[in-house]
Amino acid sequence: MPCGIAAGVSVALIFSIRLWQETVYGKETTEQTVRGGFEIEDTLYAVGPITWIGAMPPFIAAAGIGTPLYLLYAIWEAAGHVRRNR
């Protein structure tokens, strides 16, 4: 449960930071790179199969670790835009 909460709160904060960054500094500052023909949002397609095979506990644990780490990156990146535009 703590991993799910950490992931959920982190996602909400990431969306808030990215929306603010896009509003203040422009949409191009939040563009994600495409690698191998896949965008980061394409990982959502994995949730269904992960659920079907009963692997949600490790998936939630990974999300509880990875999402807060990405939140730190999003904060660092947004802070860089603030520093550069002073």
PyMOL Python script that loads the backbone (N, CA, C, O; Angstrom):
from pymol import cmd

cmd.read_pdbstr("""\
ATOM      1  N   MET A   1       0.808  -1.201   0.000  1.00  0.00           N
ATOM      2  CA  MET A   1       0.000   0.000   0.000  1.00  0.00           C
ATOM      3  C   MET A   1       0.856   1.272   0.000  1.00  0.00           C
ATOM      4  O   MET A   1       0.521   2.211  -0.722  1.00  0.00           O
ATOM      5  N   PRO A   2       1.936   1.345   0.770  1.00  0.00           N
ATOM      6  CA  PRO A   2       2.758   2.558   0.732  1.00  0.00           C
ATOM      7  C   PRO A   2       3.349   2.823  -0.657  1.00  0.00           C
ATOM      8  O   PRO A   2       3.479   3.978  -1.064  1.00  0.00           O
ATOM      9  N   CYS A   3       3.707   1.761  -1.384  1.00  0.00           N
ATOM     10  CA  CYS A   3       4.249   1.952  -2.736  1.00  0.00           C
ATOM     11  C   CYS A   3       3.189   2.526  -3.670  1.00  0.00           C
ATOM     12  O   CYS A   3       3.490   3.387  -4.497  1.00  0.00           O
ATOM     13  N   GLY A   4       1.963   2.059  -3.543  1.00  0.00           N
ATOM     14  CA  GLY A   4       0.874   2.582  -4.370  1.00  0.00           C
ATOM     15  C   GLY A   4       0.602   4.040  -4.072  1.00  0.00           C
ATOM     16  O   GLY A   4       0.369   4.835  -4.982  1.00  0.00           O
ATOM     17  N   ILE A   5       0.629   4.391  -2.803  1.00  0.00           N
ATOM     18  CA  ILE A   5       0.413   5.789  -2.414  1.00  0.00           C
ATOM     19  C   ILE A   5       1.554   6.663  -2.930  1.00  0.00           C
ATOM     20  O   ILE A   5       1.318   7.747  -3.465  1.00  0.00           O
ATOM     21  N   ALA A   6       2.787   6.191  -2.770  1.00  0.00           N
ATOM     22  CA  ALA A   6       3.945   6.955  -3.249  1.00  0.00           C
ATOM     23  C   ALA A   6       3.862   7.168  -4.754  1.00  0.00           C
ATOM     24  O   ALA A   6       4.138   8.262  -5.246  1.00  0.00           O
ATOM     25  N   ALA A   7       3.483   6.125  -5.482  1.00  0.00           N
ATOM     26  CA  ALA A   7       3.364   6.237  -6.940  1.00  0.00           C
ATOM     27  C   ALA A   7       2.242   7.203  -7.317  1.00  0.00           C
ATOM     28  O   ALA A   7       2.423   8.049  -8.193  1.00  0.00           O
ATOM     29  N   GLY A   8       1.094   7.085  -6.668  1.00  0.00           N
ATOM     30  CA  GLY A   8      -0.040   7.951  -6.991  1.00  0.00           C
ATOM     31  C   GLY A   8       0.236   9.412  -6.710  1.00  0.00           C
ATOM     32  O   GLY A   8      -0.071  10.273  -7.534  1.00  0.00           O
ATOM     33  N   VAL A   9       0.814   9.701  -5.555  1.00  0.00           N
ATOM     34  CA  VAL A   9       1.137  11.084  -5.204  1.00  0.00           C
ATOM     35  C   VAL A   9       2.203  11.629  -6.158  1.00  0.00           C
ATOM     36  O   VAL A   9       2.132  12.779  -6.591  1.00  0.00           O
ATOM     37  N   SER A  10       3.180  10.799  -6.475  1.00  0.00           N
ATOM     38  CA  SER A  10       4.239  11.240  -7.386  1.00  0.00           C
ATOM     39  C   SER A  10       3.692  11.564  -8.768  1.00  0.00           C
ATOM     40  O   SER A  10       4.082  12.563  -9.373  1.00  0.00           O
ATOM     41  N   VAL A  11       2.791  10.727  -9.270  1.00  0.00           N
ATOM     42  CA  VAL A  11       2.200  10.985 -10.590  1.00  0.00           C
ATOM     43  C   VAL A  11       1.446  12.310 -10.581  1.00  0.00           C
ATOM     44  O   VAL A  11       1.572  13.101 -11.515  1.00  0.00           O
ATOM     45  N   ALA A  12       0.668  12.555  -9.540  1.00  0.00           N
ATOM     46  CA  ALA A  12      -0.077  13.818  -9.447  1.00  0.00           C
ATOM     47  C   ALA A  12       0.879  15.014  -9.431  1.00  0.00           C
ATOM     48  O   ALA A  12       0.627  16.023 -10.090  1.00  0.00           O
ATOM     49  N   LEU A  13       1.959  14.900  -8.688  1.00  0.00           N
ATOM     50  CA  LEU A  13       2.926  16.002  -8.619  1.00  0.00           C
ATOM     51  C   LEU A  13       3.666  16.179  -9.938  1.00  0.00           C
ATOM     52  O   LEU A  13       3.928  17.306 -10.356  1.00  0.00           O
ATOM     53  N   ILE A  14       4.005  15.068 -10.598  1.00  0.00           N
ATOM     54  CA  ILE A  14       4.676  15.158 -11.897  1.00  0.00           C
ATOM     55  C   ILE A  14       3.774  15.873 -12.901  1.00  0.00           C
ATOM     56  O   ILE A  14       4.227  16.760 -13.624  1.00  0.00           O
ATOM     57  N   PHE A  15       2.502  15.487 -12.945  1.00  0.00           N
ATOM     58  CA  PHE A  15       1.574  16.159 -13.861  1.00  0.00           C
ATOM     59  C   PHE A  15       1.478  17.646 -13.535  1.00  0.00           C
ATOM     60  O   PHE A  15       1.449  18.473 -14.446  1.00  0.00           O
ATOM     61  N   SER A  16       1.429  17.995 -12.266  1.00  0.00           N
ATOM     62  CA  SER A  16       1.335  19.404 -11.871  1.00  0.00           C
ATOM     63  C   SER A  16       2.572  20.184 -12.279  1.00  0.00           C
ATOM     64  O   SER A  16       2.464  21.294 -12.800  1.00  0.00           O
ATOM     65  N   ILE A  17       3.729  19.620 -12.049  1.00  0.00           N
ATOM     66  CA  ILE A  17       4.988  20.284 -12.400  1.00  0.00           C
ATOM     67  C   ILE A  17       5.091  20.457 -13.911  1.00  0.00           C
ATOM     68  O   ILE A  17       5.455  21.528 -14.396  1.00  0.00           O
ATOM     69  N   ARG A  18       4.771  19.401 -14.649  1.00  0.00           N
ATOM     70  CA  ARG A  18       4.856  19.463 -16.104  1.00  0.00           C
ATOM     71  C   ARG A  18       3.860  20.467 -16.680  1.00  0.00           C
ATOM     72  O   ARG A  18       4.188  21.192 -17.619  1.00  0.00           O
ATOM     73  N   LEU A  19       2.664  20.514 -16.134  1.00  0.00           N
ATOM     74  CA  LEU A  19       1.673  21.484 -16.604  1.00  0.00           C
ATOM     75  C   LEU A  19       2.149  22.898 -16.341  1.00  0.00           C
ATOM     76  O   LEU A  19       2.023  23.764 -17.207  1.00  0.00           O
ATOM     77  N   TRP A  20       2.698  23.148 -15.154  1.00  0.00           N
ATOM     78  CA  TRP A  20       3.235  24.468 -14.830  1.00  0.00           C
ATOM     79  C   TRP A  20       4.379  24.821 -15.777  1.00  0.00           C
ATOM     80  O   TRP A  20       4.429  25.925 -16.319  1.00  0.00           O
ATOM     81  N   GLN A  21       5.295  23.874 -15.971  1.00  0.00           N
ATOM     82  CA  GLN A  21       6.449  24.110 -16.833  1.00  0.00           C
ATOM     83  C   GLN A  21       6.011  24.410 -18.264  1.00  0.00           C
ATOM     84  O   GLN A  21       6.552  25.305 -18.912  1.00  0.00           O
ATOM     85  N   GLU A  22       5.031  23.659 -18.748  1.00  0.00           N
ATOM     86  CA  GLU A  22       4.518  23.873 -20.101  1.00  0.00           C
ATOM     87  C   GLU A  22       3.848  25.240 -20.230  1.00  0.00           C
ATOM     88  O   GLU A  22       4.008  25.921 -21.243  1.00  0.00           O
ATOM     89  N   THR A  23       3.105  25.636 -19.209  1.00  0.00           N
ATOM     90  CA  THR A  23       2.400  26.913 -19.219  1.00  0.00           C
ATOM     91  C   THR A  23       3.373  28.093 -19.178  1.00  0.00           C
ATOM     92  O   THR A  23       3.196  29.078 -19.894  1.00  0.00           O
ATOM     93  N   VAL A  24       4.387  27.985 -18.344  1.00  0.00           N
ATOM     94  CA  VAL A  24       5.314  29.104 -18.147  1.00  0.00           C
ATOM     95  C   VAL A  24       6.404  29.151 -19.213  1.00  0.00           C
ATOM     96  O   VAL A  24       6.735  30.232 -19.700  1.00  0.00           O
ATOM     97  N   TYR A  25       6.971  27.997 -19.588  1.00  0.00           N
ATOM     98  CA  TYR A  25       8.142  27.974 -20.457  1.00  0.00           C
ATOM     99  C   TYR A  25       7.889  27.401 -21.850  1.00  0.00           C
ATOM    100  O   TYR A  25       8.794  27.382 -22.684  1.00  0.00           O
ATOM    101  N   GLY A  26       6.677  26.939 -22.105  1.00  0.00           N
ATOM    102  CA  GLY A  26       6.343  26.449 -23.442  1.00  0.00           C
ATOM    103  C   GLY A  26       6.298  24.935 -23.531  1.00  0.00           C
ATOM    104  O   GLY A  26       6.982  24.218 -22.801  1.00  0.00           O
ATOM    105  N   LYS A  27       5.472  24.483 -24.447  1.00  0.00           N
ATOM    106  CA  LYS A  27       5.236  23.052 -24.624  1.00  0.00           C
ATOM    107  C   LYS A  27       6.508  22.279 -24.977  1.00  0.00           C
ATOM    108  O   LYS A  27       6.671  21.125 -24.581  1.00  0.00           O
ATOM    109  N   GLU A  28       7.399  22.917 -25.717  1.00  0.00           N
ATOM    110  CA  GLU A  28       8.616  22.229 -26.141  1.00  0.00           C
ATOM    111  C   GLU A  28       9.514  21.822 -24.971  1.00  0.00           C
ATOM    112  O   GLU A  28      10.349  20.930 -25.118  1.00  0.00           O
ATOM    113  N   THR A  29       9.352  22.463 -23.817  1.00  0.00           N
ATOM    114  CA  THR A  29      10.180  22.113 -22.658  1.00  0.00           C
ATOM    115  C   THR A  29       9.741  20.817 -21.983  1.00  0.00           C
ATOM    116  O   THR A  29      10.458  20.290 -21.132  1.00  0.00           O
ATOM    117  N   THR A  30       8.576  20.300 -22.352  1.00  0.00           N
ATOM    118  CA  THR A  30       8.092  19.065 -21.727  1.00  0.00           C
ATOM    119  C   THR A  30       7.993  17.904 -22.708  1.00  0.00           C
ATOM    120  O   THR A  30       7.462  16.848 -22.364  1.00  0.00           O
ATOM    121  N   GLU A  31       8.495  18.086 -23.919  1.00  0.00           N
ATOM    122  CA  GLU A  31       8.407  17.020 -24.917  1.00  0.00           C
ATOM    123  C   GLU A  31       9.276  15.832 -24.496  1.00  0.00           C
ATOM    124  O   GLU A  31      10.412  15.997 -24.052  1.00  0.00           O
ATOM    125  N   GLN A  32       8.709  14.631 -24.650  1.00  0.00           N
ATOM    126  CA  GLN A  32       9.415  13.395 -24.337  1.00  0.00           C
ATOM    127  C   GLN A  32      10.017  12.839 -25.622  1.00  0.00           C
ATOM    128  O   GLN A  32       9.439  12.990 -26.698  1.00  0.00           O
ATOM    129  N   THR A  33      11.164  12.202 -25.510  1.00  0.00           N
ATOM    130  CA  THR A  33      11.794  11.609 -26.684  1.00  0.00           C
ATOM    131  C   THR A  33      11.114  10.287 -27.036  1.00  0.00           C
ATOM    132  O   THR A  33      10.596   9.588 -26.166  1.00  0.00           O
ATOM    133  N   VAL A  34      11.127   9.966 -28.306  1.00  0.00           N
ATOM    134  CA  VAL A  34      10.606   8.691 -28.791  1.00  0.00           C
ATOM    135  C   VAL A  34      11.805   7.779 -29.012  1.00  0.00           C
ATOM    136  O   VAL A  34      12.753   8.138 -29.710  1.00  0.00           O
ATOM    137  N   ARG A  35      11.752   6.598 -28.411  1.00  0.00           N
ATOM    138  CA  ARG A  35      12.867   5.654 -28.547  1.00  0.00           C
ATOM    139  C   ARG A  35      12.343   4.342 -29.091  1.00  0.00           C
ATOM    140  O   ARG A  35      11.433   3.736 -28.526  1.00  0.00           O
ATOM    141  N   GLY A  36      12.922   3.916 -30.181  1.00  0.00           N
ATOM    142  CA  GLY A  36      12.508   2.660 -30.786  1.00  0.00           C
ATOM    143  C   GLY A  36      11.063   2.662 -31.236  1.00  0.00           C
ATOM    144  O   GLY A  36      10.431   1.607 -31.304  1.00  0.00           O
ATOM    145  N   GLY A  37      10.532   3.836 -31.544  1.00  0.00           N
ATOM    146  CA  GLY A  37       9.146   3.934 -31.972  1.00  0.00           C
ATOM    147  C   GLY A  37       8.148   3.967 -30.826  1.00  0.00           C
ATOM    148  O   GLY A  37       6.940   3.965 -31.064  1.00  0.00           O
ATOM    149  N   PHE A  38       8.630   3.996 -29.582  1.00  0.00           N
ATOM    150  CA  PHE A  38       7.759   3.995 -28.408  1.00  0.00           C
ATOM    151  C   PHE A  38       7.880   5.301 -27.641  1.00  0.00           C
ATOM    152  O   PHE A  38       8.963   5.873 -27.517  1.00  0.00           O
ATOM    153  N   GLU A  39       6.752   5.755 -27.134  1.00  0.00           N
ATOM    154  CA  GLU A  39       6.728   6.906 -26.240  1.00  0.00           C
ATOM    155  C   GLU A  39       6.546   6.395 -24.816  1.00  0.00           C
ATOM    156  O   GLU A  39       6.101   5.263 -24.625  1.00  0.00           O
ATOM    157  N   ILE A  40       6.877   7.195 -23.825  1.00  0.00           N
ATOM    158  CA  ILE A  40       6.778   6.780 -22.428  1.00  0.00           C
ATOM    159  C   ILE A  40       5.345   6.375 -22.064  1.00  0.00           C
ATOM    160  O   ILE A  40       5.138   5.492 -21.231  1.00  0.00           O
ATOM    161  N   GLU A  41       4.372   7.016 -22.682  1.00  0.00           N
ATOM    162  CA  GLU A  41       2.975   6.698 -22.394  1.00  0.00           C
ATOM    163  C   GLU A  41       2.604   5.284 -22.835  1.00  0.00           C
ATOM    164  O   GLU A  41       1.633   4.715 -22.335  1.00  0.00           O
ATOM    165  N   ASP A  42       3.366   4.713 -23.764  1.00  0.00           N
ATOM    166  CA  ASP A  42       3.078   3.369 -24.259  1.00  0.00           C
ATOM    167  C   ASP A  42       3.250   2.306 -23.177  1.00  0.00           C
ATOM    168  O   ASP A  42       2.770   1.183 -23.334  1.00  0.00           O
ATOM    169  N   THR A  43       3.923   2.644 -22.091  1.00  0.00           N
ATOM    170  CA  THR A  43       4.067   1.675 -20.995  1.00  0.00           C
ATOM    171  C   THR A  43       2.712   1.342 -20.368  1.00  0.00           C
ATOM    172  O   THR A  43       2.569   0.307 -19.717  1.00  0.00           O
ATOM    173  N   LEU A  44       1.731   2.204 -20.558  1.00  0.00           N
ATOM    174  CA  LEU A  44       0.394   1.933 -20.019  1.00  0.00           C
ATOM    175  C   LEU A  44      -0.209   0.667 -20.615  1.00  0.00           C
ATOM    176  O   LEU A  44      -1.041   0.019 -19.980  1.00  0.00           O
ATOM    177  N   TYR A  45       0.206   0.307 -21.834  1.00  0.00           N
ATOM    178  CA  TYR A  45      -0.308  -0.908 -22.457  1.00  0.00           C
ATOM    179  C   TYR A  45       0.149  -2.165 -21.717  1.00  0.00           C
ATOM    180  O   TYR A  45      -0.423  -3.236 -21.922  1.00  0.00           O
ATOM    181  N   ALA A  46       1.150  -2.058 -20.876  1.00  0.00           N
ATOM    182  CA  ALA A  46       1.649  -3.209 -20.119  1.00  0.00           C
ATOM    183  C   ALA A  46       0.789  -3.520 -18.899  1.00  0.00           C
ATOM    184  O   ALA A  46       0.853  -4.633 -18.377  1.00  0.00           O
ATOM    185  N   VAL A  47      -0.007  -2.575 -18.434  1.00  0.00           N
ATOM    186  CA  VAL A  47      -0.785  -2.765 -17.210  1.00  0.00           C
ATOM    187  C   VAL A  47      -1.778  -3.920 -17.339  1.00  0.00           C
ATOM    188  O   VAL A  47      -1.910  -4.724 -16.417  1.00  0.00           O
ATOM    189  N   GLY A  48      -2.466  -4.009 -18.454  1.00  0.00           N
ATOM    190  CA  GLY A  48      -3.434  -5.093 -18.652  1.00  0.00           C
ATOM    191  C   GLY A  48      -2.792  -6.471 -18.544  1.00  0.00           C
ATOM    192  O   GLY A  48      -3.204  -7.271 -17.704  1.00  0.00           O
ATOM    193  N   PRO A  49      -1.787  -6.769 -19.378  1.00  0.00           N
ATOM    194  CA  PRO A  49      -1.137  -8.076 -19.276  1.00  0.00           C
ATOM    195  C   PRO A  49      -0.502  -8.356 -17.908  1.00  0.00           C
ATOM    196  O   PRO A  49      -0.534  -9.488 -17.426  1.00  0.00           O
ATOM    197  N   ILE A  50       0.066  -7.335 -17.296  1.00  0.00           N
ATOM    198  CA  ILE A  50       0.650  -7.517 -15.963  1.00  0.00           C
ATOM    199  C   ILE A  50      -0.432  -7.921 -14.971  1.00  0.00           C
ATOM    200  O   ILE A  50      -0.210  -8.786 -14.124  1.00  0.00           O
ATOM    201  N   THR A  51      -1.592  -7.303 -15.072  1.00  0.00           N
ATOM    202  CA  THR A  51      -2.715  -7.654 -14.209  1.00  0.00           C
ATOM    203  C   THR A  51      -3.193  -9.074 -14.492  1.00  0.00           C
ATOM    204  O   THR A  51      -3.446  -9.837 -13.559  1.00  0.00           O
ATOM    205  N   TRP A  52      -3.320  -9.434 -15.755  1.00  0.00           N
ATOM    206  CA  TRP A  52      -3.825 -10.758 -16.135  1.00  0.00           C
ATOM    207  C   TRP A  52      -2.935 -11.886 -15.628  1.00  0.00           C
ATOM    208  O   TRP A  52      -3.433 -12.952 -15.264  1.00  0.00           O
ATOM    209  N   ILE A  53      -1.615 -11.660 -15.599  1.00  0.00           N
ATOM    210  CA  ILE A  53      -0.724 -12.738 -15.143  1.00  0.00           C
ATOM    211  C   ILE A  53      -0.494 -12.696 -13.635  1.00  0.00           C
ATOM    212  O   ILE A  53       0.269 -13.500 -13.099  1.00  0.00           O
ATOM    213  N   GLY A  54      -1.151 -11.764 -12.951  1.00  0.00           N
ATOM    214  CA  GLY A  54      -1.069 -11.694 -11.496  1.00  0.00           C
ATOM    215  C   GLY A  54       0.215 -11.088 -10.961  1.00  0.00           C
ATOM    216  O   GLY A  54       0.639 -11.410  -9.851  1.00  0.00           O
ATOM    217  N   ALA A  55       0.835 -10.217 -11.738  1.00  0.00           N
ATOM    218  CA  ALA A  55       2.107  -9.629 -11.331  1.00  0.00           C
ATOM    219  C   ALA A  55       1.976  -8.190 -10.836  1.00  0.00           C
ATOM    220  O   ALA A  55       2.938  -7.425 -10.902  1.00  0.00           O
ATOM    221  N   MET A  56       0.800  -7.815 -10.342  1.00  0.00           N
ATOM    222  CA  MET A  56       0.620  -6.435  -9.882  1.00  0.00           C
ATOM    223  C   MET A  56       1.478  -6.083  -8.662  1.00  0.00           C
ATOM    224  O   MET A  56       2.015  -4.976  -8.621  1.00  0.00           O
ATOM    225  N   PRO A  57       1.638  -6.971  -7.663  1.00  0.00           N
ATOM    226  CA  PRO A  57       2.462  -6.563  -6.510  1.00  0.00           C
ATOM    227  C   PRO A  57       3.882  -6.109  -6.885  1.00  0.00           C
ATOM    228  O   PRO A  57       4.310  -5.054  -6.417  1.00  0.00           O
ATOM    229  N   PRO A  58       4.626  -6.857  -7.706  1.00  0.00           N
ATOM    230  CA  PRO A  58       5.951  -6.335  -8.068  1.00  0.00           C
ATOM    231  C   PRO A  58       5.879  -5.086  -8.954  1.00  0.00           C
ATOM    232  O   PRO A  58       6.755  -4.224  -8.890  1.00  0.00           O
ATOM    233  N   PHE A  59       4.830  -4.996  -9.780  1.00  0.00           N
ATOM    234  CA  PHE A  59       4.655  -3.816 -10.626  1.00  0.00           C
ATOM    235  C   PHE A  59       4.419  -2.581  -9.764  1.00  0.00           C
ATOM    236  O   PHE A  59       5.004  -1.528 -10.016  1.00  0.00           O
ATOM    237  N   ILE A  60       3.571  -2.701  -8.756  1.00  0.00           N
ATOM    238  CA  ILE A  60       3.294  -1.576  -7.850  1.00  0.00           C
ATOM    239  C   ILE A  60       4.543  -1.228  -7.045  1.00  0.00           C
ATOM    240  O   ILE A  60       4.817  -0.053  -6.798  1.00  0.00           O
ATOM    241  N   ALA A  61       5.296  -2.243  -6.636  1.00  0.00           N
ATOM    242  CA  ALA A  61       6.545  -1.979  -5.904  1.00  0.00           C
ATOM    243  C   ALA A  61       7.521  -1.206  -6.789  1.00  0.00           C
ATOM    244  O   ALA A  61       8.156  -0.252  -6.337  1.00  0.00           O
ATOM    245  N   ALA A  62       7.638  -1.622  -8.052  1.00  0.00           N
ATOM    246  CA  ALA A  62       8.525  -0.916  -8.983  1.00  0.00           C
ATOM    247  C   ALA A  62       8.041   0.519  -9.205  1.00  0.00           C
ATOM    248  O   ALA A  62       8.846   1.449  -9.260  1.00  0.00           O
ATOM    249  N   ALA A  63       6.723   0.693  -9.333  1.00  0.00           N
ATOM    250  CA  ALA A  63       6.162   2.038  -9.512  1.00  0.00           C
ATOM    251  C   ALA A  63       6.404   2.889  -8.267  1.00  0.00           C
ATOM    252  O   ALA A  63       6.658   4.088  -8.374  1.00  0.00           O
ATOM    253  N   GLY A  64       6.326   2.277  -7.095  1.00  0.00           N
ATOM    254  CA  GLY A  64       6.551   3.000  -5.842  1.00  0.00           C
ATOM    255  C   GLY A  64       7.977   3.481  -5.682  1.00  0.00           C
ATOM    256  O   GLY A  64       8.245   4.408  -4.917  1.00  0.00           O
ATOM    257  N   ILE A  65       8.888   2.855  -6.398  1.00  0.00           N
ATOM    258  CA  ILE A  65      10.294   3.272  -6.372  1.00  0.00           C
ATOM    259  C   ILE A  65      10.600   4.193  -7.559  1.00  0.00           C
ATOM    260  O   ILE A  65      11.203   5.253  -7.393  1.00  0.00           O
ATOM    261  N   GLY A  66      10.179   3.779  -8.747  1.00  0.00           N
ATOM    262  CA  GLY A  66      10.530   4.510  -9.959  1.00  0.00           C
ATOM    263  C   GLY A  66       9.839   5.847 -10.115  1.00  0.00           C
ATOM    264  O   GLY A  66      10.450   6.807 -10.583  1.00  0.00           O
ATOM    265  N   THR A  67       8.577   5.927  -9.733  1.00  0.00           N
ATOM    266  CA  THR A  67       7.832   7.174  -9.926  1.00  0.00           C
ATOM    267  C   THR A  67       8.358   8.300  -9.039  1.00  0.00           C
ATOM    268  O   THR A  67       8.505   9.421  -9.527  1.00  0.00           O
ATOM    269  N   PRO A  68       8.650   8.055  -7.749  1.00  0.00           N
ATOM    270  CA  PRO A  68       9.258   9.139  -6.961  1.00  0.00           C
ATOM    271  C   PRO A  68      10.631   9.565  -7.494  1.00  0.00           C
ATOM    272  O   PRO A  68      11.000  10.736  -7.402  1.00  0.00           O
ATOM    273  N   LEU A  69      11.385   8.610  -8.051  1.00  0.00           N
ATOM    274  CA  LEU A  69      12.670   8.978  -8.651  1.00  0.00           C
ATOM    275  C   LEU A  69      12.465   9.878  -9.865  1.00  0.00           C
ATOM    276  O   LEU A  69      13.200  10.847 -10.055  1.00  0.00           O
ATOM    277  N   TYR A  70      11.470   9.559 -10.683  1.00  0.00           N
ATOM    278  CA  TYR A  70      11.166  10.414 -11.835  1.00  0.00           C
ATOM    279  C   TYR A  70      10.642  11.778 -11.376  1.00  0.00           C
ATOM    280  O   TYR A  70      10.890  12.790 -12.031  1.00  0.00           O
ATOM    281  N   LEU A  71       9.923  11.805 -10.261  1.00  0.00           N
ATOM    282  CA  LEU A  71       9.471  13.082  -9.700  1.00  0.00           C
ATOM    283  C   LEU A  71      10.671  13.961  -9.369  1.00  0.00           C
ATOM    284  O   LEU A  71      10.658  15.161  -9.645  1.00  0.00           O
ATOM    285  N   LEU A  72      11.701  13.374  -8.782  1.00  0.00           N
ATOM    286  CA  LEU A  72      12.911  14.142  -8.480  1.00  0.00           C
ATOM    287  C   LEU A  72      13.534  14.695  -9.760  1.00  0.00           C
ATOM    288  O   LEU A  72      13.996  15.836  -9.789  1.00  0.00           O
ATOM    289  N   TYR A  73      13.544  13.886 -10.816  1.00  0.00           N
ATOM    290  CA  TYR A  73      14.057  14.353 -12.103  1.00  0.00           C
ATOM    291  C   TYR A  73      13.209  15.504 -12.648  1.00  0.00           C
ATOM    292  O   TYR A  73      13.751  16.495 -13.137  1.00  0.00           O
ATOM    293  N   ALA A  74      11.892  15.380 -12.568  1.00  0.00           N
ATOM    294  CA  ALA A  74      10.992  16.432 -13.061  1.00  0.00           C
ATOM    295  C   ALA A  74      11.218  17.739 -12.295  1.00  0.00           C
ATOM    296  O   ALA A  74      11.212  18.816 -12.891  1.00  0.00           O
ATOM    297  N   ILE A  75      11.413  17.647 -10.994  1.00  0.00           N
ATOM    298  CA  ILE A  75      11.702  18.832 -10.171  1.00  0.00           C
ATOM    299  C   ILE A  75      13.032  19.447 -10.598  1.00  0.00           C
ATOM    300  O   ILE A  75      13.134  20.662 -10.763  1.00  0.00           O
ATOM    301  N   TRP A  76      14.053  18.601 -10.777  1.00  0.00           N
ATOM    302  CA  TRP A  76      15.378  19.069 -11.179  1.00  0.00           C
ATOM    303  C   TRP A  76      15.313  19.764 -12.538  1.00  0.00           C
ATOM    304  O   TRP A  76      15.911  20.823 -12.728  1.00  0.00           O
ATOM    305  N   GLU A  77      14.585  19.163 -13.480  1.00  0.00           N
ATOM    306  CA  GLU A  77      14.464  19.741 -14.810  1.00  0.00           C
ATOM    307  C   GLU A  77      13.715  21.078 -14.767  1.00  0.00           C
ATOM    308  O   GLU A  77      14.144  22.038 -15.407  1.00  0.00           O
ATOM    309  N   ALA A  78      12.616  21.156 -14.033  1.00  0.00           N
ATOM    310  CA  ALA A  78      11.854  22.399 -13.924  1.00  0.00           C
ATOM    311  C   ALA A  78      12.691  23.484 -13.245  1.00  0.00           C
ATOM    312  O   ALA A  78      12.646  24.648 -13.644  1.00  0.00           O
ATOM    313  N   ALA A  79      13.445  23.104 -12.231  1.00  0.00           N
ATOM    314  CA  ALA A  79      14.311  24.065 -11.544  1.00  0.00           C
ATOM    315  C   ALA A  79      15.376  24.605 -12.496  1.00  0.00           C
ATOM    316  O   ALA A  79      15.765  25.769 -12.401  1.00  0.00           O
ATOM    317  N   GLY A  80      15.846  23.760 -13.413  1.00  0.00           N
ATOM    318  CA  GLY A  80      16.815  24.211 -14.414  1.00  0.00           C
ATOM    319  C   GLY A  80      16.233  25.276 -15.316  1.00  0.00           C
ATOM    320  O   GLY A  80      16.921  26.236 -15.662  1.00  0.00           O
ATOM    321  N   HIS A  81      14.976  25.126 -15.705  1.00  0.00           N
ATOM    322  CA  HIS A  81      14.322  26.149 -16.521  1.00  0.00           C
ATOM    323  C   HIS A  81      14.167  27.444 -15.737  1.00  0.00           C
ATOM    324  O   HIS A  81      14.322  28.529 -16.297  1.00  0.00           O
ATOM    325  N   VAL A  82      13.867  27.343 -14.465  1.00  0.00           N
ATOM    326  CA  VAL A  82      13.734  28.539 -13.621  1.00  0.00           C
ATOM    327  C   VAL A  82      15.078  29.253 -13.538  1.00  0.00           C
ATOM    328  O   VAL A  82      15.150  30.471 -13.701  1.00  0.00           O
ATOM    329  N   ARG A  83      16.142  28.494 -13.285  1.00  0.00           N
ATOM    330  CA  ARG A  83      17.491  29.101 -13.180  1.00  0.00           C
ATOM    331  C   ARG A  83      17.897  29.768 -14.496  1.00  0.00           C
ATOM    332  O   ARG A  83      18.432  30.877 -14.486  1.00  0.00           O
ATOM    333  N   ARG A  84      17.650  29.112 -15.616  1.00  0.00           N
ATOM    334  CA  ARG A  84      18.075  29.658 -16.920  1.00  0.00           C
ATOM    335  C   ARG A  84      17.285  30.897 -17.312  1.00  0.00           C
ATOM    336  O   ARG A  84      17.774  31.714 -18.092  1.00  0.00           O
ATOM    337  N   ASN A  85      16.104  31.050 -16.802  1.00  0.00           N
ATOM    338  CA  ASN A  85      15.245  32.162 -17.227  1.00  0.00           C
ATOM    339  C   ASN A  85      15.157  33.289 -16.211  1.00  0.00           C
ATOM    340  O   ASN A  85      14.237  34.106 -16.267  1.00  0.00           O
ATOM    341  N   ARG A  86      16.074  33.338 -15.316  1.00  0.00           N
ATOM    342  CA  ARG A  86      16.098  34.449 -14.349  1.00  0.00           C
ATOM    343  C   ARG A  86      16.778  35.642 -14.933  1.00  0.00           C
ATOM    344  O   ARG A  86      16.894  36.673 -14.270  1.00  0.00           O
TER     345      ARG A  86
END
""", "prot")
cmd.dss("prot")
cmd.show_as("cartoon", "prot")
cmd.util.cbc("prot")
cmd.orient("prot")
